[in-house]
Amino acid sequence: MFDFAIVGGGIVGLSTGMAIYQRYPNAKVVVFEKESRVAEHQTGHNSGVIHSGIYYKPGSFKARFARQGSKSMTEFCQIHGIDHDICGKVIVATKQEELSLLDNLYQRGLQNTLGIEQIGVDELREIEPHVNGLGAIRVPQAGIVNYRQVSEKFASLIMENGGEIHLNTKAEKITEESDYVTIETNKGTFKSRMLINCAGLHSDRVAKAAGYLTDMKIVPFRGEYFKLKPEKRYLVKNLIYPVPNPKFPFLGVHFTRMISGEVDAGPNAVLSFKREGYKKTDLNLNDLAEVLSYGGFWKLAGKFMKEGMDEYVRSFSKKQFTKSLQELIPEIVEDDLIPAPAGVRAQALKYDGNMVDDFHIIMGKRSIHVCNAPSPAATASIEIGKEVVSRIPEQSHLLEAELV
């Protein structure tokens, strides 16, 4: 009998396991991960940015956890010797009509108590000499890290505390009893006093398997990237972002210097035909049918038809993708770009067509379900783990006295 069973070995599941041991050092914890290694999906395909929280609604989990998470993630990396760089980023207005949007974003950043500053063209050019811009916000708190490396350290800390991580183990059926939860997997049946669902791209399905019908569905969006040829990396010093389109729920193409020294350019955002569909050719008929039969998807598509079509054009036209990048760095040409691995974002979508705008946690009788944790979840992972553990009901002790 375990005290806690965590479904999902990505960065959020592993940070939750780590947080459990901080509160319950004698707990018996098991993490089930269906892949052969941890951090294989959203975490392992992450851009590696330590976000500041500037974009998010003041008072939201995203704003608070990103702000706190950028600090706790940086401290964790310092303590454990994980390569990272708090290099800062610039958010750049390239058109006159974007200056008012830039000012609105600056005000939001101040509301989120961030130490940011608005800068003019001359200072922008000092920071990023090749950028085309009329003005910018400098965000010194932003940085870069390898989140797979962070996740592997989380996993090692869990095991050092006596926890177990079962790879190649898929949770298939979950039954909540009065005193425990039964988890049937492809590797046998396990019992735990509490289940914590951190299954990312499959979090809604795991919640359903446990008997909870949510008012949302995970819809996968693939973000496709190019990277700069090594001889053109000098064009980008650190992180360069556009002013986000307030009418479209994605950030737009940007430039990211990775901790490896590579420079990523992108992403666009297109519907993935498979929940773990990292290639254009990836297709799962069940996954696709589930999206296409969901009314919320069609309502979302209707709202953003033009923007969505532009994303698909960029997906199949390197020329158009390059044009988008040239708005920030005019010197970029098609030949400077080589294909880079894509990522998939697990976005929870309501039936009314609205995206779930914040991290979303659902409480069960003997389970906790993290049902929406897209970006900036990697940045915020330590804080999300703490929040999940803070919701463990004391009376369900469940947890025997010796755990405390």
N, C-alpha and C positions, 0 to 999 in steps of 0.2 A: 504494500500500500504506500503510495506516494502522498505527500501533502499537497504538492502543486504539480500539475501537468500542463506544460505550455505547448501549444500547437503552433509551430512556425519558428524556424531557426534563422530568421532575419535579424536585423539590428534591433528592432523593437522587442521581439520575443526574448532575445538574449539580454538586452538591457533590463527587461522585467525580471528575468531569472537572477541577474546580479542584484537588483533592488530587493528581491525577496530575501536574499542572504544578508543584506545589510540590516533588514528588520527582524528576520527570523534565522539567526545563524545556524540553528540545529535542524532546519527544515530538510525534508527529502524532496528534491526537485528533479523532474525529468523534462527534457525538451524533445519533442518529436519533430524531425525535419525530413520531409519526403525525398530530398535530394541527397547526393553523396557527399556534400559539404555544406557548411553553413553559409549564409549570405549569398545565395546563388541567384536570387532574382532581383527584386527592386534594389536591394542594398548593393549587390555586386555589379549592378549596371548603373550606379549612381554617378552623377557628375563630380562628386567629391567636394562640393561647396559647403563650407560652414556658413549658414545664413544668419543674417542679423535680426530679421523679423520686421523689416521696414514696410513690407507690402501688406501686412495683415491687419484686420480690423482691431482697433485698440480694445483691450480687454478680452480678446478671444484666446483660446488655448494656443493657437498657432503663434500669435504675437508674443504671448507670455513665455511659452515654452521655447520658442526660437531664441528670444533674448536671453533667457536663463541658460538655454542649452548651448549657445555659442560659448558661454563662459565655462560651463561644466565639461563640455567636450574638449575645450582647449586645456583645461586643468587635467583631465584624464590623460590626454596625449602627453602632456608634460611629465606627469607622474610615471607613465609607463613607457616613455621613450618612443612614442609613435610619431613618425614624421608628419609635420603639419606646418602651415605658414599662414599667419594672420596678416595677409598681404593687402587687404582692403579691396574695394571695388568702386567703380564709377557707374552711375546710371545716367545715361546721356540723352538729351533732347537733340534730335537732328533736324527738326522742323519747327517753324515759328509757332504752330498751333500746339506743339507739345510742351511749350514753356509753362503754360498755365497748369498742365497736368503734372509737370515736374514740381511745381510749387505745391500742388495739392499733396503729392507724395512726400515732399519734404515736411509739410505740416503733420502728416500721419506719422512720419518717423519721429518727430518731436513728441507727439502724443504717446508714442511707444517708448519714450525716454531713452532714445538712442543719441549718442554723441556724433551727429552727422553735420555736414556743412554743405551749403550751396557754393559752387565755384563757377568762375567764368571760363572763357575760352582759353586764356593764357595759362591758367593753372591746370586746366584739363590737359592741355598739350604737354605740360611739364610731366604730368603723371602718365599719360598715354599719348605719345607724340604722333601717332598715326591715325588718331580718331578724328572723325568729322563730327563736330558738335557745336551747338549754340549756347550750351550751358549744361551743368551736370550737378549731381549730388555725389559727394565723396562719402563712402561708408567704410570707415576704418575697421569696424568689427568683423567684416567678412573675411573668410579665409578658405583654405583648401586642405584636404586630408584624404587618405585612402580609407573609406568606410569598411571595406572588407577586412583590412588589417585591424581596425577598431573592433569589429565584430568577432574576429578570431581571438582577440584579447578578452572580450567579454566572455566568450565560450570557455577559455582556459581558466578564468576566474571562477566560473560556475563549477567546473570540474574540480578545481583546487578546494572548493568548499564541500565537496562530496556529491555534487549534482551529476546527473547522467544526461548525455546527449545521444539520442538514438537517431542515427542517419539512415537514409533509405527506408524510413518508417512513415507511412501515410495513415493519418487518422481517417477511418472510413465510417464508423458509427459511434455515436456518443449517447449515453443514457444517463440522465441525472436521477439518482436514487435519493432517499431521504438523508443518508449519511455519507454518500460518496458518489463519484462519477465513474462510470465504466467507459473506457475508450477502447474500441475495437480497431486494430490496425492490421496492416498486411503482415506484421511480424508478431502477432499475438494480441492478447487482451490484457489491459492494464487497469488498475483502479487508483483513484486519487481523491483526496478530500475536496479538491477544487481544480477546475479547469480554467485556463486562461488562453483565449483565442487571439493569437497574433499572426494569423495566416495570410495577411496581406492581400494578394490577388484572389485568394479563396476565402477570405474572412466571412463573407456573407453565406457561403456554402457551409462552412464549419458551424456558424451560428444556427443555420437551418438544421444541420445534422443533430445539433443539441436540442432542437425543438423550439427555436426562437425565429419567428418570422419578422424580419425587419421591414421598414418602409422604404428600403433602398436596395439597389443592386450595384455590384461592382462592374463598371464598364472599363475595359482596358484601352488606354491610349498609348500608342507607340511614339516615342520621341526619337527621331532619326538625326544622326550627327555626321558631320565631316570633321576631319582634323587637318590642321595646317601641316604642309610638308616641313620637315625639320629646318630647311634653309629659310623658311618664312615665319618661323616662330617669333622672330624679333619684332614683328608687327604688333604683338600683344604682350604687354608687360605682366598684367595680372588678370583681373576680371572686368569685363566690359559688358554692360547690360543696356538694352533700350528702355525707354519709358514704356511701361506696359499699357496696352490698349484696354481702357476700362470697360469696353463692350465685349471683350473676349477673355475667357477665364484661364488663359495661359500666358506666360511671360514674353513670348517672342524669342527669335533667334538671338544668341549672344555668344560671347567668347569667354572661354574658361581655361586658364592655365591650370593644368593638372599637377599633382604633387610629383609626378614622374617627369615633368618638364614638357610633356606634350601639350598642345593647345587644341581644345575641342571647339567646334563651331556648330551651333544649333541650340536646341532642337526645333523641328517642326512638331506638330501634334496631329496624328491621324488615328482613326479607329483601328485597333488591332483585331484581326480575325481569329485570334487565339489569346487566351488570358496570359500566356507566356510566349507571345509571338514577337520575337525580336527581329524577324526577317519579313520582308514583304510577302514572301511565298508561304509563310507559316499560316496554317488554317486548321481550325478545329470546328467541325460542323455544329457540335453541341454548343460550344461557346458562342459561335456566331449567331446561331438560331436564338439563343437566349437573349442576346442583345437586340436582334431585329424584331423579336416578338414583344419587346418591352416598350410600353407606351412612353415612358420617360425619355428613352433615347430619341424617339422621333420628335418629341417636343423640344429637346435640346437642339437637334439637328435643324429644326425649323427656325429656331432663334438665331443660329449662327451659320446659316447656309452659305453666305458669301465668304465669311472668314474660313469656314471649313473647306470650301472648294479651293481657296488660295493655299491652304495647307497641303491639300492633295496635289496641286500643281507643283509645289516645291518638292513634294515627295518623289515625283517622277521627272522633274526637270532640274538638273544641276545648275543650268543657266539661271533659272528663277531663284533658286536657293542662294546662288552667288549674289544676285541683285539685292536680296534682302540683307546679306552680310555687308554689301558695299555701302549701305546707308550708314553704317557705323565706321567702316574702314574702306574708303574708296579705292585703295591700292589693291585690294583683294581681286584676283582673277580666278577663273574656273580651274586653271591648271595648278593653283596653289592648294587645292583641296583634294584630300584622299578619303575614301570611306572609313568611317569609324563605327564601333559597335553601338547599337541602339539600346534604349531602355524602354520599359513599359511601366506606365503609371496606373496604379489601381485607384480609380476615382469612383467614389460612391455617388450614385445618381438617384434622386428621388423620382417618384412616379410623375410629379408635376413638371419634370424636365429641369429642375434646378439641381446643380451640383451641391453636395453637402460641403459647406464652406469651411468646416472646422474639423479638427480631430473629433471622432465620435466613439464613445464607449458605452456599451449596453450591459446592464447588470442582469445576470440570471440568478437562479436560486443557488446554485453551486458553481457558477461560472461567470467569467467576465469576458466580454467580447470587444476587442478593439476593431471596429468596423469601418473606420476611415482614417488612414494615416499616410496620405501622400506627402510630397515635399511640403514643409521642411522636416519630415519625420526623422530623417537620419541625424540632422543637427540636434533635434529635440529629443532624441531617443532616450537619453539618460533621464530627462524630465518626464517623459511619457511613462517610463518604467516606474518612477517614483509615484506618479499619479495613479497608475493601475494598482500598485501595492497599497496605496493609501485607501483604496476603495474595498479592500478585503474586509469583509464584515467581522468585527471582533467576536461577536456572539456565536459565529459559526464555528467557533473553536471546536469545530472542525479541528483546528489546530490545537493539539494537546498542549498542556501547560509547559512542557519542557521545551517547546519551540521558542518561547519568548526569552 
